[in-house]
Amino acid sequence: MAHLLHIDSSIQGERSTSRKLTAQAAEVWRSAHPGGTVTYRDLGRDPLPHLDAAGGLARLVPAGQHTSAQAASWELTEQLVNEVKQADTILLGLPLYNYAAPSSVKAWVDHLIAPGLAFDPETSAGLLAGKEFIVLASRGGGYGEGAPREGWDHAEPWLPHGLSMVGLTPRFITAELTLAGVNPAMSDLIPQAAESLAAAQREIDTLWRAKVPA
């Protein structure tokens, strides 16, 4: 039975573009996988604890030597890695905050970099390879070639590197200029913003199309 892991990270609630995109993708996935199951995690509403001095070293200390804080941190890491292992497809909503990924997504990635669970510490082989990993990204401005702030998006370039050790390879579907409708200084970009969103929605609609019953 097909299984989907659906993760949101925006703190914008109903105003969030990335949440709208992940919701659309999840619906398309359900239509293509009748009887499929879904695990949902909301990093925006229920953020994961960041690795800290109390428990973060659990990844470098043998389990038998864990302090209580390290044991709790490692238990959470096991849970998060297992969510990924059980999924055939992963959807991640990725807004751009201050030109980078939300810290909640960074915490999720940090927990996944777990020796023995997500990668082989001897061979460095990723143990989470083979998953379909689709990232529904949104960004308020435009940071592509020729833009005034070209290269200021540090989320999309970072994520493939951050997860490379575990074998997850993201496919990005991105809507940009999402602030055009609320920022008067960007009002002339509203048509481009609308087309960017529409293009992302069209691409989402083609996901798993071959699997949709006639």
Backbone as JSON, one array per atom type, in Angstrom:
{
  "sequence": "MAHLLHIDSSIQGERSTSRKLTAQAAEVWRSAHPGGTVTYRDLGRDPLPHLDAAGGLARLVPAGQHTSAQAASWELTEQLVNEVKQADTILLGLPLYNYAAPSSVKAWVDHLIAPGLAFDPETSAGLLAGKEFIVLASRGGGYGEGAPREGWDHAEPWLPHGLSMVGLTPRFITAELTLAGVNPAMSDLIPQAAESLAAAQREIDTLWRAKVPA",
  "N": [[0.84, -1.19, 0.0], [0.58, 2.18, -0.9], [2.29, 4.92, 0.62], [2.23, 8.18, 1.96], [4.19, 10.85, 3.12], [3.5, 13.86, 4.43], [4.54, 17.06, 4.87], [4.36, 20.18, 6.36], [5.63, 23.53, 6.82], [5.26, 26.23, 7.04], [4.48, 29.23, 8.87], [2.33, 30.73, 8.36], [-0.29, 29.92, 8.23], [-3.58, 29.87, 6.83], [-2.92, 31.74, 4.95], [-0.7, 30.91, 3.7], [1.25, 30.17, 0.9], [2.85, 27.92, 0.34], [1.59, 25.96, 1.87], [-0.87, 25.77, 0.56], [0.0, 24.7, -1.83], [1.13, 22.21, -1.05], [-1.17, 21.0, -0.06], [-2.71, 20.78, -2.36], [-1.04, 19.05, -3.84], [-1.08, 16.79, -2.18], [-3.75, 16.05, -2.44], [-3.87, 15.41, -5.16], [-2.14, 13.25, -5.1], [-3.58, 11.44, -3.47], [-5.75, 10.92, -5.13], [-4.49, 9.52, -7.12], [-3.64, 7.31, -5.82], [-5.6, 5.32, -4.66], [-6.75, 4.18, -1.56], [-4.3, 4.57, -0.43], [-2.13, 5.59, 2.29], [-1.55, 8.24, 4.69], [0.83, 10.15, 6.44], [1.0, 12.96, 8.46], [2.85, 15.86, 9.21], [3.33, 18.84, 10.95], [5.48, 21.25, 10.93], [5.42, 23.94, 11.29], [3.42, 24.54, 13.16], [3.99, 22.75, 15.18], [6.92, 22.72, 16.01], [10.06, 20.99, 15.76], [12.42, 20.15, 18.36], [15.49, 21.88, 18.34], [18.83, 20.66, 17.84], [20.7, 20.55, 20.76], [22.99, 21.42, 23.47], [22.4, 19.68, 25.49], [21.1, 17.31, 24.46], [21.96, 16.91, 21.85], [24.34, 15.6, 21.21], [23.78, 12.95, 21.07], [24.01, 11.63, 18.68], [26.65, 11.08, 18.45], [27.43, 9.53, 20.49], [27.57, 6.3, 21.94], [24.57, 4.34, 22.25], [24.22, 3.07, 24.71], [25.48, 4.74, 26.43], [24.05, 7.03, 26.64], [22.78, 10.03, 28.06], [19.76, 10.98, 29.83], [18.6, 13.09, 28.41], [19.9, 12.87, 25.96], [19.0, 10.35, 25.2], [16.28, 10.87, 24.83], [16.38, 12.68, 22.71], [17.49, 11.08, 20.71], [15.52, 9.15, 20.47], [13.45, 10.65, 19.33], [14.67, 11.29, 16.9], [14.83, 8.7, 15.77], [12.08, 8.24, 15.39], [11.47, 10.21, 13.46], [13.13, 9.49, 11.32], [12.07, 6.97, 10.78], [9.53, 7.72, 9.88], [10.17, 8.75, 7.39], [11.32, 6.47, 6.2], [9.12, 4.78, 6.0], [7.61, 5.95, 4.07], [6.61, 6.2, 0.65], [6.42, 8.42, -0.93], [7.36, 11.77, -0.33], [6.2, 14.88, 0.64], [7.17, 18.17, 0.99], [6.57, 21.29, 2.31], [8.06, 24.33, 1.65], [8.66, 27.37, 2.58], [10.29, 30.58, 2.11], [12.22, 32.12, 4.43], [13.62, 35.04, 5.49], [15.51, 34.78, 3.49], [16.29, 32.14, 3.64], [15.8, 28.65, 4.56], [13.05, 27.82, 6.76], [13.78, 27.65, 10.26], [12.69, 25.45, 11.44], [12.64, 23.52, 9.48], [15.34, 23.15, 9.12], [15.92, 21.98, 11.6], [14.52, 19.57, 11.3], [15.99, 18.37, 9.22], [18.49, 18.17, 10.51], [17.9, 16.26, 12.46], [17.51, 14.07, 10.83], [20.02, 13.42, 9.94], [21.46, 10.95, 10.84], [23.68, 8.65, 12.0], [23.84, 5.22, 11.17], [21.11, 4.99, 11.17], [20.06, 6.65, 9.09], [22.18, 6.92, 7.39], [25.04, 4.99, 6.43], [27.62, 4.7, 8.68], [30.14, 3.71, 8.07], [30.44, 3.34, 5.29], [29.29, 5.6, 4.34], [27.03, 5.53, 2.81], [23.81, 6.55, 1.8], [20.81, 5.78, 3.48], [18.22, 6.31, 2.97], [17.56, 6.48, 0.37], [15.84, 6.33, -2.82], [13.3, 7.25, -2.36], [10.47, 9.16, -3.42], [10.72, 12.52, -3.47], [9.29, 15.46, -3.1], [9.4, 18.9, -3.19], [7.54, 21.61, -2.31], [7.88, 24.75, -2.9], [7.93, 28.2, -1.87], [8.37, 31.68, -2.39], [8.73, 35.06, -1.47], [9.83, 37.04, -3.11], [11.71, 37.47, -6.19], [14.45, 35.61, -7.19], [15.98, 34.7, -9.21], [18.07, 34.32, -12.19], [19.34, 37.39, -13.23], [17.7, 38.9, -11.62], [17.38, 41.59, -9.19], [18.16, 40.67, -6.68], [19.51, 38.31, -7.21], [20.4, 35.01, -6.47], [19.91, 35.17, -3.75], [18.23, 33.42, -2.57], [18.63, 31.05, -0.3], [17.6, 28.66, 0.44], [16.62, 26.72, -1.44], [19.08, 25.97, -2.82], [20.45, 24.91, -0.64], [19.05, 22.69, 0.51], [19.27, 20.18, -1.06], [22.0, 19.64, -0.61], [22.08, 19.53, 2.18], [20.67, 17.19, 2.7], [22.02, 15.27, 1.35], [23.62, 13.27, 2.46], [21.89, 11.31, 3.38], [20.62, 10.31, 1.2], [18.33, 11.37, 0.04], [16.8, 13.01, -2.64], [15.68, 16.02, -3.69], [12.91, 17.18, -5.65], [12.01, 20.2, -6.96], [9.18, 22.31, -6.93], [8.17, 25.45, -7.55], [6.7, 28.48, -6.45], [6.94, 31.89, -6.98], [7.42, 35.4, -6.07], [5.37, 35.89, -4.29], [4.66, 37.91, -2.57], [3.75, 39.97, -4.04], [1.08, 40.72, -4.19], [0.55, 41.94, -1.77], [2.46, 43.76, -1.15], [2.91, 47.02, -1.88], [5.06, 48.08, -3.33], [5.66, 46.08, -5.06], [3.61, 45.81, -6.82], [3.48, 45.93, -9.6], [4.36, 43.5, -10.34], [2.41, 41.66, -10.06], [1.04, 40.24, -12.21], [3.13, 38.5, -13.08], [3.55, 37.07, -10.74], [1.11, 35.74, -10.47], [1.22, 34.07, -12.72], [3.45, 32.52, -12.08], [2.51, 31.11, -9.86], [0.36, 29.76, -11.05], [1.75, 28.18, -12.88], [3.16, 26.48, -11.16], [1.0, 25.15, -10.0], [-0.06, 23.86, -12.22], [2.02, 22.1, -12.79], [1.97, 20.51, -10.51], [-0.48, 19.25, -10.91], [0.17, 17.43, -12.86], [1.62, 15.5, -11.64], [1.99, 12.09, -10.94], [0.15, 11.49, -12.87], [-0.07, 9.42, -14.71], [-0.88, 7.39, -13.12], [-3.43, 7.84, -12.38], [-6.71, 6.6, -12.23], [-8.68, 5.83, -15.12]],
  "CA": [[0.0, 0.0, 0.0], [1.39, 3.39, -1.01], [2.25, 5.77, 1.82], [2.69, 9.54, 1.75], [4.57, 11.7, 4.25], [3.15, 15.24, 4.06], [5.13, 17.94, 5.87], [4.26, 21.63, 6.18], [6.53, 24.26, 7.72], [4.93, 27.65, 7.09], [3.79, 29.75, 10.05], [1.36, 31.67, 7.83], [-1.65, 29.4, 8.26], [-4.33, 29.85, 5.59], [-2.32, 32.67, 3.99], [0.53, 30.31, 3.19], [1.27, 29.6, -0.45], [3.42, 26.57, 0.35], [0.56, 25.06, 2.39], [-1.84, 25.54, -0.51], [0.61, 23.81, -2.82], [1.23, 20.85, -0.52], [-2.52, 20.46, 0.03], [-3.09, 20.38, -3.72], [-0.26, 17.87, -4.2], [-1.58, 15.65, -1.41], [-5.02, 15.64, -3.03], [-3.55, 14.73, -6.41], [-1.55, 11.95, -4.73], [-4.66, 10.57, -3.0], [-6.53, 10.51, -6.3], [-3.68, 8.56, -7.89], [-3.32, 6.15, -4.98], [-6.76, 4.94, -3.85], [-6.38, 3.28, -0.48], [-3.01, 4.95, 0.14], [-2.16, 6.16, 3.64], [-0.84, 9.51, 4.81], [1.31, 10.68, 7.72], [1.11, 14.41, 8.34], [3.63, 16.53, 10.25], [3.28, 20.29, 10.79], [6.64, 21.85, 11.6], [5.11, 25.33, 11.61], [2.63, 24.58, 14.38], [4.63, 21.9, 16.2], [8.33, 22.62, 15.59], [10.93, 20.03, 16.43], [13.5, 20.77, 19.12], [16.8, 21.94, 17.7], [19.89, 19.94, 18.54], [21.31, 21.44, 21.74], [24.1, 20.84, 24.23], [21.93, 18.6, 26.38], [20.79, 16.06, 23.79], [22.41, 16.86, 20.48], [25.48, 14.7, 21.01], [23.31, 11.56, 21.02], [24.44, 11.03, 17.43], [28.08, 10.78, 18.54], [27.65, 8.75, 21.71], [26.89, 5.0, 21.9], [23.26, 4.38, 22.9], [24.33, 2.63, 26.09], [26.07, 5.81, 27.24], [23.21, 8.22, 26.53], [22.09, 10.64, 29.18], [18.32, 10.97, 29.6], [18.31, 14.06, 27.35], [20.37, 12.29, 24.71], [18.1, 9.25, 24.85], [15.03, 11.46, 24.32], [16.68, 13.25, 21.4], [17.7, 9.97, 19.78], [14.21, 8.53, 20.25], [12.74, 11.49, 18.36], [15.33, 11.08, 15.61], [14.37, 7.41, 15.26], [10.72, 8.42, 14.93], [11.47, 11.0, 12.24], [13.73, 8.67, 10.26], [11.11, 5.92, 10.44], [8.48, 8.32, 9.06], [10.7, 8.81, 6.03], [11.5, 5.11, 5.69], [7.83, 4.17, 5.72], [6.95, 6.68, 2.98], [7.02, 6.07, -0.74], [6.51, 9.78, -1.41], [7.45, 12.81, 0.7], [5.9, 16.24, 0.24], [7.65, 19.15, 1.96], [6.32, 22.69, 2.03], [9.28, 25.07, 1.99], [8.68, 28.82, 2.35], [11.6, 31.22, 2.26], [12.2, 33.08, 5.53], [14.89, 35.77, 5.59], [16.38, 34.26, 2.43], [16.74, 30.78, 3.97], [14.74, 27.74, 4.98], [12.64, 27.98, 8.15], [14.63, 26.91, 11.19], [12.04, 24.18, 11.74], [13.09, 22.57, 8.47], [16.74, 22.83, 9.46], [15.9, 21.02, 12.71], [14.11, 18.28, 10.74], [17.15, 17.83, 8.5], [19.51, 17.81, 11.49], [17.51, 15.0, 13.09], [17.63, 12.98, 9.86], [21.43, 13.06, 9.71], [21.66, 10.04, 11.97], [24.48, 7.49, 11.61], [23.25, 3.93, 11.49], [19.68, 5.05, 10.87], [19.81, 7.28, 7.8], [23.35, 6.69, 6.54], [25.99, 4.01, 6.95], [28.79, 5.45, 9.14], [31.37, 3.15, 7.53], [30.52, 3.54, 3.85], [28.63, 6.88, 4.06], [25.9, 5.32, 1.91], [22.53, 7.0, 2.3], [19.88, 4.68, 3.7], [16.85, 6.77, 2.68], [17.47, 6.66, -1.08], [14.74, 5.65, -3.49], [12.03, 7.9, -2.06], [10.05, 10.3, -4.23], [10.79, 13.65, -2.55], [8.84, 16.64, -3.82], [9.43, 20.09, -2.34], [6.67, 22.68, -2.78], [8.56, 25.93, -2.36], [7.38, 29.52, -2.15], [9.26, 32.78, -1.99], [8.04, 36.32, -1.65], [10.44, 37.8, -4.19], [12.3, 36.72, -7.27], [15.89, 35.54, -6.93], [16.59, 34.01, -10.32], [19.08, 35.01, -13.0], [18.99, 38.73, -13.67], [16.93, 39.63, -10.6], [18.24, 42.43, -8.35], [18.71, 39.87, -5.59], [19.86, 36.99, -7.72], [21.2, 34.18, -5.58], [19.61, 35.39, -2.33], [17.48, 32.26, -2.06], [19.59, 30.09, 0.23], [16.89, 27.46, 0.86], [16.62, 25.7, -2.49], [20.41, 25.39, -3.04], [20.95, 24.22, 0.55], [18.38, 21.45, 0.9], [19.88, 18.96, -1.61], [23.27, 19.39, 0.07], [21.81, 19.15, 3.57], [20.13, 15.83, 2.78], [22.77, 14.38, 0.46], [24.18, 12.13, 3.19], [20.89, 10.27, 3.63], [20.18, 9.78, -0.07], [17.11, 12.0, -0.46], [17.06, 13.97, -3.71], [14.43, 16.74, -3.86], [12.43, 17.8, -6.88], [11.39, 21.45, -6.53], [8.13, 23.02, -7.65], [8.29, 26.73, -6.83], [5.94, 29.69, -6.79], [7.68, 33.03, -6.47], [6.79, 36.72, -6.09], [4.11, 35.74, -3.57], [4.36, 39.13, -1.85], [3.35, 41.03, -4.99], [-0.28, 41.15, -3.93], [0.42, 42.64, -0.49], [3.51, 44.77, -1.06], [2.66, 48.0, -2.94], [6.24, 48.28, -4.16], [5.76, 44.98, -6.01], [2.31, 45.65, -7.47], [3.63, 45.73, -11.04], [4.76, 42.11, -10.55], [1.27, 40.77, -9.79], [0.83, 39.26, -13.3], [4.18, 37.46, -13.05], [3.29, 36.23, -9.56], [-0.02, 34.87, -10.79], [1.66, 33.05, -13.66], [4.34, 31.6, -11.37], [1.66, 30.22, -9.06], [-0.39, 28.9, -11.96], [2.68, 27.19, -13.44], [3.4, 25.49, -10.11], [-0.22, 24.35, -9.85], [-0.16, 22.98, -13.39], [3.01, 21.03, -12.64], [1.46, 19.6, -9.49], [-1.57, 18.46, -11.48], [0.69, 16.37, -13.72], [2.28, 14.49, -10.82], [1.29, 10.81, -10.82], [-0.98, 11.47, -13.8], [-0.18, 8.11, -15.35], [-1.46, 6.42, -12.19], [-4.81, 8.19, -12.09], [-7.61, 5.71, -12.96], [-9.47, 6.46, -16.2]],
  "C": [[0.88, 1.24, 0.0], [1.21, 4.26, 0.24], [2.9, 7.12, 1.53], [3.06, 10.17, 3.09], [4.42, 13.14, 3.81], [3.62, 16.15, 5.19], [4.92, 19.39, 5.46], [5.2, 22.31, 7.17], [6.2, 25.74, 7.83], [4.23, 28.01, 8.4], [2.65, 30.68, 9.65], [-0.08, 31.17, 7.85], [-2.31, 29.42, 6.89], [-3.76, 30.8, 4.53], [-1.12, 32.07, 3.27], [0.37, 29.75, 1.78], [1.8, 28.17, -0.44], [2.41, 25.56, 0.89], [-0.51, 24.76, 1.33], [-1.28, 24.55, -1.53], [0.73, 22.38, -2.3], [-0.15, 20.21, -0.41], [-3.0, 19.98, -1.33], [-2.36, 19.1, -4.12], [-0.75, 16.64, -3.46], [-2.89, 15.14, -1.98], [-4.8, 14.9, -4.34], [-2.99, 13.34, -6.12], [-2.65, 10.98, -4.29], [-5.5, 10.05, -4.18], [-5.81, 9.44, -7.1], [-3.39, 7.29, -7.12], [-4.51, 5.81, -4.08], [-6.35, 3.92, -2.78], [-5.03, 3.59, 0.14], [-3.18, 5.61, 1.5], [-1.25, 7.37, 3.72], [-0.42, 9.74, 6.25], [1.52, 12.17, 7.54], [1.91, 14.96, 9.52], [3.65, 18.02, 9.94], [4.39, 20.94, 11.6], [6.39, 23.31, 11.96], [4.35, 25.46, 12.92], [3.29, 23.8, 15.53], [6.1, 21.7, 15.82], [9.09, 21.58, 16.41], [11.96, 20.76, 17.27], [14.8, 20.77, 18.32], [17.8, 21.13, 18.51], [20.59, 20.92, 19.49], [22.39, 20.71, 22.53], [23.66, 19.67, 25.09], [21.76, 17.28, 25.64], [21.4, 15.86, 22.44], [23.53, 15.88, 20.21], [25.08, 13.23, 20.99], [23.8, 10.86, 19.76], [25.91, 10.63, 17.44], [28.44, 9.9, 19.72], [26.93, 7.41, 21.59], [25.61, 5.03, 22.73], [23.35, 4.0, 24.37], [24.91, 3.68, 27.01], [25.24, 7.09, 27.21], [22.75, 8.71, 27.9], [20.59, 10.6, 28.88], [17.94, 11.94, 28.47], [18.75, 13.53, 25.99], [19.46, 11.15, 24.25], [16.8, 9.78, 24.26], [15.24, 12.03, 22.92], [16.82, 12.15, 20.36], [16.38, 9.26, 19.48], [13.4, 9.32, 19.23], [13.35, 11.32, 16.97], [14.89, 9.76, 14.98], [12.96, 7.52, 14.69], [10.68, 9.15, 13.59], [12.06, 10.21, 11.07], [12.76, 7.58, 9.83], [9.95, 6.46, 9.61], [8.92, 8.39, 7.6], [10.82, 7.42, 5.43], [10.19, 4.48, 5.28], [7.14, 4.79, 4.51], [7.5, 6.28, 1.62], [7.26, 7.45, -1.35], [6.53, 10.74, -0.23], [7.12, 14.14, 0.05], [6.37, 17.17, 1.34], [7.31, 20.55, 1.5], [7.48, 23.52, 2.53], [9.15, 26.55, 1.64], [10.09, 29.35, 2.55], [11.48, 32.3, 3.34], [13.57, 33.73, 5.65], [15.95, 35.14, 4.7], [16.91, 32.85, 2.71], [15.54, 29.92, 4.33], [14.31, 28.07, 6.4], [13.52, 27.14, 9.07], [14.02, 25.56, 11.55], [12.43, 23.11, 10.73], [14.54, 22.18, 8.71], [16.79, 21.82, 10.59], [15.5, 19.63, 12.22], [15.27, 17.61, 10.02], [18.22, 17.37, 9.49], [19.18, 16.48, 12.17], [17.68, 13.83, 12.13], [19.08, 12.55, 9.64], [21.89, 12.2, 10.88], [22.44, 8.81, 11.52], [23.83, 6.19, 12.07], [21.76, 3.86, 11.2], [19.42, 5.55, 9.45], [21.01, 7.21, 6.87], [24.29, 5.73, 7.24], [27.26, 4.75, 7.39], [30.11, 4.93, 8.57], [31.53, 3.45, 6.04], [29.99, 4.92, 3.42], [27.48, 6.75, 3.07], [24.61, 5.82, 2.56], [21.54, 5.86, 2.38], [18.43, 5.07, 3.43], [16.65, 6.99, 1.18], [16.26, 5.91, -1.63], [13.37, 6.23, -3.19], [11.73, 8.99, -3.09], [9.91, 11.49, -3.29], [10.48, 14.93, -3.32], [8.73, 17.81, -2.86], [8.58, 21.17, -3.01], [7.14, 23.97, -2.14], [7.82, 27.21, -2.73], [8.36, 30.57, -1.67], [8.61, 34.1, -2.38], [8.54, 37.15, -2.8], [10.88, 36.91, -5.32], [13.81, 36.76, -7.15], [16.63, 34.8, -8.04], [17.58, 34.87, -11.08], [18.56, 36.36, -13.47], [18.19, 39.53, -12.68], [17.88, 40.48, -9.76], [18.88, 41.66, -7.2], [18.96, 38.43, -6.04], [20.76, 36.25, -6.74], [20.91, 34.35, -4.11], [18.74, 34.27, -1.75], [18.49, 31.2, -1.62], [18.91, 28.81, 0.71], [16.98, 26.37, -0.21], [18.01, 25.15, -2.78], [20.89, 24.55, -1.85], [20.36, 22.83, 0.73], [18.97, 20.19, 0.26], [21.22, 18.62, -0.95], [23.04, 18.89, 1.48], [21.37, 17.71, 3.71], [20.93, 14.82, 1.96], [23.29, 13.15, 1.18], [23.19, 10.99, 3.35], [20.3, 9.71, 2.35], [18.89, 10.36, -0.6], [17.47, 13.07, -1.5], [15.76, 14.72, -4.01], [14.17, 17.18, -5.3], [11.64, 19.04, -6.46], [10.29, 21.9, -7.49], [7.92, 24.31, -6.89], [7.35, 27.79, -7.37], [6.67, 30.87, -6.18], [6.88, 34.33, -6.62], [5.47, 36.72, -5.31], [3.73, 36.98, -2.77], [3.83, 40.25, -2.76], [1.96, 41.58, -4.67], [-0.46, 41.94, -2.64], [1.47, 43.72, -0.3], [3.32, 45.78, -2.2], [3.85, 48.21, -3.86], [6.4, 47.2, -5.23], [4.5, 44.83, -6.85], [2.43, 45.4, -8.98], [4.03, 44.29, -11.38], [3.61, 41.14, -10.32], [1.01, 39.8, -10.95], [1.86, 38.15, -13.31], [3.98, 36.52, -11.87], [2.17, 35.25, -9.84], [0.39, 33.76, -11.74], [2.59, 32.04, -13.0], [3.53, 30.61, -10.54], [0.9, 29.25, -9.96], [0.5, 27.82, -12.56], [2.98, 26.1, -12.43], [2.19, 24.58, -9.96], [-0.4, 23.4, -11.02], [0.82, 21.82, -13.27], [2.56, 20.02, -11.6], [0.39, 18.69, -10.07], [-1.07, 17.33, -12.37], [1.4, 15.28, -12.92], [1.4, 13.24, -10.74], [0.14, 10.67, -11.8], [-1.18, 10.09, -14.4], [-0.85, 7.09, -14.45], [-2.92, 6.71, -11.88], [-5.74, 7.27, -12.88], [-8.42, 6.48, -14.0], [-10.93, 6.56, -15.79]]
}
